[in-house]
């Protein structure tokens, strides 16, 4: 149960950000010690999730520990949030956010499920449109085409700020481990270093109307700053799975607005730790008072009909998108037709391809149409792609959506699948060939997923602090408890996508869920950082875990567990990560179709025990259905990625494993490969 101590902390009004609003020259680290009596990584509580099931009284107490706005969270959300709050007993900052700000509300105008550059494109647009400030956090920053999208936008922001006669403030924090961090975890980065060949941020003379401050943060030995987010003008939060580097990954991002942005801002201050020189201009301008910028734009509202469906010039598209046109084997992940407002029944893990929105009729024969209407609209528009060599900044989300889908429209002589291959082929693998057949109507790749105007939904920060010590003591943290509580309280189904799944406490939780009849689906990436996962104490590679799970179940129980290896949208089989052609780095959990947990945290040992992670949990059938549909349509995992329920390994029709796959037995000297992987992981080069 939530103790009186934690309840009082959550009910209070004093936070890191409120103290800096009073005096912006304070160092957030000093404020944390003053308010909570601890540094953000001094305390670890070795406690393994043995809280009894919360009573109705406990749930009401958890409800009172958040500021949810006009929408009451569902019982499942409150059960998870109650269990998350219990982790604050020993260290109130274990979740990197002041307790009064952990439970809040917000909206999601846009989600992106796409190759990494697409997320950097949206980030660059948000930076260019910033009014006063940008705070950007990433695990690994590497000079690259992706980073050039960001640095170009900083130059554009400087230009626009100069035209306004203003100066913007930009803070960037990343993790490029060095020996000095044994003395001071937060190392100021000099102008010479951040403009050098490895990082290539703009020189001050290139951005005369920006005041830039850069920090390199790592808590030795294993306390990686794995966070990937951005806060713009204290009005917008971008939460993503990607680093700022070039790779072959498909990634996921959410654009978030509303009061929850104050929680992101508070967490950003805690991560920065030292005095901000100069302070962020928004220190006394809470997001809770700033409205919902995207929903206030007519261009965003204009994308949708009054019922929340996507508006196009062609209001009826005939039989091409009839339910009967879907492939019969497309049964793993999709939004099932059915009302999606709170309390109604649907399944994002069953057959179907419609996206529903709260309050919208999506029943068979109803008025709902599908998001592929975005495709139809884009076919009438030809726009150049926004690239690092040829920037094209858009004024709003609606314009970005149109440009993104226009890029996926086939060129002369190009098939639709050929256009997808072109888009998936980023700078490091420009010549990868696709072999998938043309996708069925209704299954077109849609990378920028707009959400219609909706009321703020319950949201909670479910993060974790970094832990550098080479042990597994720091495990009872909000992120881990959110994952476990969601699984043990699920009533119907659990969906997970993650590069790796091997965290020790997760395995028995999944087995218990499967044995009590919960349908569990999880997608992992074949071979993702296999070397690092083979290091002693890291949990093992994906094939070893799926093998362990399936061989622990009887034949009846196996029917409830569905494990898949990621397959790119233009492919018909998994491609091992070592080839750097088609990989996936998404971190997502959806439970019972309405609880979504998205952000930075992998389901692996490093994320569960060591890295600083930032995740948000939300309560919305509509958003979770849209995410599920985006996962399904933007990859072919559900069609071609199922592993064997006998040994947990993927095989082709001839019974062969994919090239490069290690299988269930990595051999006696796997630890040697693990050392190489560990070095890559700590420095961020492994892309984790």
N, C-alpha and C positions, 0 to 999 in steps of 0.2 A: 504494500500500500504506500501511497505518497505520504511521507512524513510531514509533520507540522513545519519542520525546518524548510523543506522544499516548497511546501505550499506557501509559506510566508515569503520566500524569495520570489516566487512567481507572481504573487499578488502585489509586490512592491512596484514602485515607479522608478527606482534608481537603476540605471544601466551604465555600461561603458559609454555609450553614445550620449546619454543625458549628462554625464559628468563632463564630457568634452564639449557639449553645447554650452555648459557653464564656463568652461575654461579650455579653449581649443589648443592651448600650448601644452597641456598635460600629455605625458606618455601613456598610451593605453595599458601597457604592462604594469605601470605603477598604479593605475586605477583598479586593475584586476586584483592586485594584492590588497589594496585598501578595502575593496568591496567584499572580496571573497576569501582573502587570507591565503591565497596560493597562487603560484605561477601556473601557466596553462599546461605544464607537463611535469609537475613535481610529484603528483599523486597518482598511484595506480591501485585499483581495487580488484583483486582476483576473486571474482564472484561469478558463478555460472548460472545465471538466469533461472532461479528456482522460485520465483515469486508465484504464489498461488493465484488462481484465476480471480480477477478483480470483481468485487461485488458492485451492486447498483450504487451504493454509497461511494465506493472508490471511484467509479466512473463519473459521478457528479463532481467529486473533488477535482478530478482531472479536467473536467469541463471548465471549472472555475479557474484553472491555471492557465487558460489561454484567452486571447482576445479574438473571437471568431467572427465578429461582425454579425450580419443578419441571418447567417445560415448555421444551424446547429450541426455539428459533426455527427456522423453515423456512429452506431455502437462499436463497430469494428475499429473505426478510426480512434475512438476514445480508448478502447482497450489497448491499442498499440501505444498511444500517447501516454497513457497511465504507466505502462511498463518502461517507456523511455524516461519519464520523469524520475523513476526510481533510481536511475543511474546517477542522478545529481547529488545523492546523499553524501558521498565522500568528497567530491570535487564539483562544485556548482558550475565550473567552466569546462567540464569534461567534453561538453558539446560545442565549445568554442563560441557560444552565443549567450548573452546575458539571459538568465532564466525568465524574466518578464516578457522577453521577445521570442521565446522558442515557439509558442503557439500563436498563430495569427491567421490572416486571410489574404487572398490575392487572386489575380486572374492570369490566364495564359493566352495572350493574343496570337502567339505563333509557336509552333514546334518545328524543328528541322531534324530529319533523319536522312543523312546524306554523306557523301565523301567529305573529308575534313575541310577542304577549301571552301565548301559552301557555308560552313559555320563561320569561318573567318570572313567570308563576304558579308554576312549579316553583322558580325561584330564590327567590321570596318564601317558599315553604314551607320551603326549606332554611334560609333566614335565621331564620325564626321558630322553627325547631327547633334552632338552634345552641345549643351549651352555653357556649362561652367566646369565640369570635372569628369574624369574617368579614373576608375580604380580597376586595374586588370591583374588577375592572378592566374598563374599557370604553373604546372609542375616543371615542364621543360620548354625553354625557349631556344630555338635554333635558327640561325639565319637561313632563310629558305623562301620559297615562293609564298608559303602561307604567312610567314612573318612579314613579308613585303606588303601583303594586303593590309596588315595592321599598321606598319610604319608609313605607308602611303596615306592612310586615313589620318594619322597623327599630323602629317604635313597639311592635309586638307583642313583638319580642325584648326590648326594654327592660322591658316589663311583666312578662314571664316571668322575666327576670333579677332584677327587683326582688322577685318572689315567692320566688325562691331565696335572696335576700339577697346577690346577686352583682352584678358590673358586667361587661358584655361589652365587648370591644374590637373596633372596626370601622375598617378602613382602606379608603378609596375612592380610586382613581386613574383619571383620565380625561384627555382631550386637548381642551382648548379654547384653541387657540393665541393667545398674546399676545406683545407686544414684549419683555417682561421675560425671555422664555425664550432670547433671544440671550445673556443674561448667565448665567442659571441655568435649565437645562432643566427642573428639577423645582421648580415654584413651589408653596409652601404656599398653600392656599386659605383665606382668612379666613372666619370665621363669617358675616360680613355678606354675603360673596360667595356662599357655598354655600347660604345660606338665601334668596337673592334670587330674582327672578322667572324667571331663565333656568334655574336648577338646582332650587331648591325642596327641598333636603334638609331634614330636620327641624331645628328650633332645639333647642339643648341642653335647654331646659326641657320639650320634648316627649319627649325620650328621656333621662330623668335617670339611667338605669341603663346607659347606653352611653357609652363614651369614643370619640368620632369624630374621626378625622384624615383630611384630604382633600388630595390633591396633584394638580396640573395639570401633565402631562408632555408636552413636545413638543421635538424636536430640530430647530431651524430649519436649512434652509428646509423640506425635504421629509420629514424624519424623523418621520413621524406615529406616534403610539402607537396602533396599529390593533388592539391586543389586546383580547380579549373573553373573560374567564374569571372564575371565582370559586373560592376555597378556603375551606372551612368547617371549623373545628376541626382542621385538618390531617388530616382523615379523608375529606373529600369534595372532589373537583374537578369543577367545572362548566365545560365547554368549549363555546362556542357561536359562532355566526356573526353574532349580532345586537348592535346598539348598544342603548342604553336611550333609546328615542324612539318616537314613533308613526309608523308607515308601513304600507304595504300588502304588506310582504314575507312570504313563507314562508321560514322559517329552520330551522336544525338545531342540536341540542344533544346532547351526551353527558354523562351522570353517571358519574363514574369514581371508583373506590375502590381501595385497596391501596397497595403500596409506591410506585407511580408518583406518588402525591399528594405525596410528599416532593420529587419533582422539580419539580412545580408550585409548591410552597412555596419552594423554592430560587430558582426563576425569579422568583417574586413579590418576593423580597427584592432580587434584582438589579435589577428594574424600579423598585422604590421608591428605591433608591440611597442615600438619606439616612437618618439615625438614625430609628428608629421610636419615637415618644414617645406613649404608653408602648409597650414591646415587646409582641409577640404572645405570649399566655400559653403557646402550644404550642411555644415555642422549644426545649424539651428533651423533646418527646413525639413522636417520629417516627411517621409513618403506618405504616411497616413493622412496628411493634410494636402497632398499634391494631386489627388484624383487619379484617374486611369488614362494616361496620355493617349495610348493607341485607340482605345474605345471612344475617345472624344473626337477622333478624326472622322470626318464624313467618308474619307476614302476607305477606311476599314469597314465601317457600317455598310458602305456601298457594295462590298463584295458579297453580301448575303441577302437573301430574301427575308421577309418578316418572320418566317418560321425557322430561320437559322440555316437554311440550305444555301449552297453556293449559287450566286446569281450569275447567269450567262445570257448572251444574246439569244441562244437557242434554248428555249424553255422545255422542249420535249425532244428526247433523243431516241425514242423508239425502242425496238427490240434488241438493239446492240448491247444494252446493259441489262437485259432481262436476267433474272436469277438463274434461269436454266442454262445460260451461256457459260457458267463458271465451270472450270475443270472439276471433275468428280473427286480428284485426289487432293483438292485444296481444302483440307479439313483441320489444319492445325492451329492457324491463327488468323482470325478475322472477326469483325464485329457482326454478330448475328442480328438479323432484323428483329426488332422488338423495341418497345418504349425504353428510353434510357434515362428518364428522370428518376430521382432518388426513390428507392423502394420498389422499382419495377424490376422484372426479371429479364435478363439477357445474358449472353456469353460472348466475351471477346476472344474466347479460345475455341469457338466452334465454327461451323461452316458459314460463310457469308462474306460480303464485301461492302456493306453499307457502313457509313459513319453516321452515328446518331448524335444528337445534341439535346441537352436537357430541355424538356418541355416540347419536344418535337415528335411527331408521329412518324415512326419508321416501320410500322407494321406493313405486311405485304399488301400491296394495293394502296398504301397511304400516299401522302404528299411528299415524302422525303425523296431527294435525289442524292446522288453520291458525289464525293469530292472530285472524281474524274472530270467533272464539268470544268475544273481548272484547266485540264488538258485541252478541252475543246476550245476554250477561250484563247489559250496560248497559241493555238494553231493559226489564229487570225492575226498574230502579232509577231514580228521579227525584230528581236532586240539583240545587240551585241552582249557577250558575256562580260561581267565585271571581273577583271583579272588584275594580277599584279603588274602587268605590262601595259594594260589599257583600262584604267579605272573608269567606272560608270556608277556614280553614286545616285541612289534613289531617294526621293523625299519621304517615303513612308513604307510601311510593311506591304500594303497592297501593290505598290510598284515593284517591290522586291519579288513578290510571289509571281507576278506576271513575267518578270525577266527570267527568274529561275526556271519556270516551266517552258518559256520560249526556247531556252537553251536546249531543252530535252526534246524539242520538236525535230523530227528527222529533216536533214538537209536533202538537197536534190540527189537522188540516187541512193539514199541511205534508208535502211529499214528503221523501225522504231527501236528494235533491240540494238541495232548498230549505233543509234544515238545514245543509248544507255551505256554501251561499251565505251564510246568516246568520252562520256562524262565520268565514268569510273576510272578511266586511265589518267591518273594524275601525273605529276612531274617525275616520280621515281619509276613508274612502269607505264610508259606511254604506248607500248606495243602489245599489251596483253590482248589475246583474242577471246571473244565470247563464243560460246557454243550452245547457248540456250535457245529454244524455239521462241518465236514471237509470243509475247505475253497476251493473254486473253483480254478482250475488251473489259474494262473495269479494273484491270490490274496494272495499268500504266504506273511507272515510277513517278511519284510526286514528292519532291524533296522538301519544299517549303509548305508546311501544313497550317493554314490559317484557321483560327478558332473564332466562331461568331461571338458577338458581345454577350457576356454572361455576368451574373452576379458574382462577387467575390466568394470563393470557395474556401473551406477550412484548409490551412496549410501549416506545416510544422517543420522546423529545422531539425534534421536528424543527422548530425555530423559526428566527427570524432577528432580529438586532439592528436598531435603526433607523439610517438613514444620511441625514444632512441635506443633504450637498453636492449641488449640481445636476449630478451626473454619474452614470454607470452603473458605477462601479468596484466597489461592494460587491455582488457577485453570487455569489461562491463561498461560500455559506452553507448550513447544514444543510437548511433548507426547500427551497431550489432544487435541491440535489443529491438530496434524497429524491424529489422529483417526477421529475427527469430519470432517475435511476437506476432508479426503478420502471418507467418507460416503456421504457427501453432493455433492461431485463432481463426484461420481460414475455414470457411464452411463449404466452398465449392471447388475453387481452383487457384493455382499459383502459377504465374509465368515469370521466368527470369531470363534475361539476356546479359551475359558478362563474358569478357575474354577468357577467364579461367574460373573454375569453381573447385575449391579444395579446402576452404576454411574448416578446421576441425569441428567446431560446434554446429556447423551447418549440416553436416552429413546425417547425424541422428535425427535432426529436426525434419529433414526431407523424408527420411525413412518413416518416421512416425506419422507424417501427414499422409503419405502414400498408403500406409497400412490402415488408416482410418477412413480411406475412401476418397481423399482429396486428389483431384487430377493435377499432377505436377508436370509442367512443361519447362524444360530449360534449354537454351541455346548457348553454346560455347564456341570458341574459335580454335580450330584444329592447330595444334602446335604453337599457340601463342606463348612466347617466352619459355618454351619447354626447358631450356637450359637452367633458367633461374628457378623454375618450379621443381627441378630435380635436386636442388640443394637440400641437405638434411634439415628437417623442421619446417620446410615450405609446403608440404602437403601432397606433392606429386602432380603429374600432368593430368589433363582432362580424361584421357582414356583409362588411366588407373582408377579415377574416381567413379566414372560411369560403370566400370567393371565391378568395382566394390559395391555400388548401389544395387545393380541388377543381380549380382550373385548373393546378395543378402535378402532377396525377396523370393517368395514362392510364385508360381505361375500366375495365380489370380492377382496377386499384388502388383506384378510387373505391368499389368494392363493399365495401371494408373500412373506409371512413370514414362515420360516421353522425352528422350534426350536427343538433341540434334547438334550437328556440327554446322557452323555457318557456311552458307553457299551464296556467292554473289549473285546479283540480279541477272547477270548475263551468263551464268555458269550452270552446269548440271551436276557438279560434285564439289566437295570442299577442296580448297587449295591450301596446303600447309603454309603457315605463317612465314617460314624461313624463305619462301620464294618471293615474298613481298609483292604479291599481285592482287589478292582479294582477301582482306582481313576485316574483322569487325571488332570495335572497341566500345560498343554501347554498354552502359550500365543501367539496367532498368529492372524493376520488379512491379508486377501488377497482381493484385490479390482480390478475388471475388468481384472482378470487373470494375471496381470503383476506387480501390486504394492503389495509388501509384507512388513509387519511391524512385526518384531519378536523380542522377548527379554524377559524382566522381568515384564512388566506392565500388571496387570489384568484389567478387565473392571469393577472394583468395586470402592467403595467410597474411601477406603484406598489408593489405587494406584493413583486415580485421584486427591486426595486432599492433601496427606501427604507424602507418601513414596518416597525415591529416587529410580528412575527407570532408567534402561538403555535399549534402544531399537534402532534397526537399521531399516531404510526404504530402500528398494532396488527396482530397476526397471528392471525386467527381466521376460519375459514369461516363459523361460526355468526353472528357479529356482522355480518360483511359481507353475508351473505344477508339478515339482518333489515333492514339499512340499505337494501339494494337493493329489497326488497319494500316498505319504507316510502316510498322515493322513487317507486316505480311507483304505489302505491295513493293517494298523497296529492297527485298532480298528474296532469294529462292530457297531459303533454309527449309521452309515447311514442305516444299515439293521434293527436294532431293537430299536433305541432310540428316535423315533419321539414322541413328546408330542401331546396331544389333542389340536386341534385348537379351541375348545370350551372353555376350562378352563385353558389351559397351563400346565396340569399335565400329566405325563406319567402313563399309565395303561396297564395291561396285557390283554390277550384275554377275561378274565372274568370281566374286568372292575375294577380290584383292583390296587391301587397304590403300588409301591415298598415298601418292609419292611423298616420302619424308616422314610418314607417320611412324611413331615409335612403338605403339601398341601398349599392352598392359605390363610388359616386363622391360624396363629400360636398361637392365644389365647391371653388373657389379660395380662398374666405374661411373655410374651416372652422377655421382657427387662431383667428379672432375668437370663435367659439363656445367654443373650447377654453380661452380665458382665463377666461371665466365659469365653466366647469366646474372649472377648476383652483382658483379661489377657493373654490367650494363644497367641493371635495375636501379642501383643507387644513383648513378649519374643521369638517369632518365633516358639513356639511349635505347633501352628496350621498348620504349613506346608505351609503357604501362600506365 
